[in-house]
Structure formats: structure tokens, C-alpha cells
Amino acid sequence: MSGGAFDYAFVHADDFVAEMQRRLAGCGDDGAADELRTEYIKSLSPMTLQLLRDTQLDAQILAKKMKAIEWLFSGDTSEEGFKREMAEAELTRFDEGYLTWNNS
């Protein structure tokens, strides 16, 4: 029973993450720097930018978990493999260097 048990829904989440990364970098649809978009990003408050980055990371982790779930239900991984993938998805918080501490 191999294949997309959820019609490869995780791919859409991956695409969402990639689009967020591109927009936060101030790039246009072609991937090149977009002056208007860059100015818009610069106009956002530090708190809004942090919320966007945090959400981007959450979406990245969710996409990895969605893929693990899809593979489990498709018979493409074992329960042990599923558990390992879920744990590794959480480690993204540390691997990507996104973990921030509020020292206030």
C-alpha cells in the first residue's frame, strides 16, 4: 500500500514554508529581490517579524510531521520509523538555529 495516503498533502505545507521564506527574504515571484516587498518587510515591527519567523518554523515542523504521518498510513515506514521522524521534526527547532530565548 505505497503512495500518498493523504494525496501528498505535506507537499503543500512544504510549498507554504518555501513561499514564506521567499517572501520574508523580500523576493518576488521569480525569486529575484523585489524592492516593494523588501520595503514592506522592513516596515513590519520586530515582534511581527518574530511571529512570522516562529510560524515559519512551526509550519516547517508540521510539514515534516505530515510527511511522517503520510508515510506511516501509506505503509512506507514502520512505527519505529514514524516515531523517529516525529522526534527529528521537533529537533528542527535546534538544528535550524531558530530557537530564541526571551531574556526579559
Secondary structure, DSSP 8 states (H G I E B T S, - for coil): --S-TTTTHHHHHHHHHHHHHHHHTTB-TTSSB-HHHHHHHHHS-HHHHHHHHHHHHHHHHHHHHHHHHHHHHHTSS-HHHHHHHHHHHHHHHHHTT-------
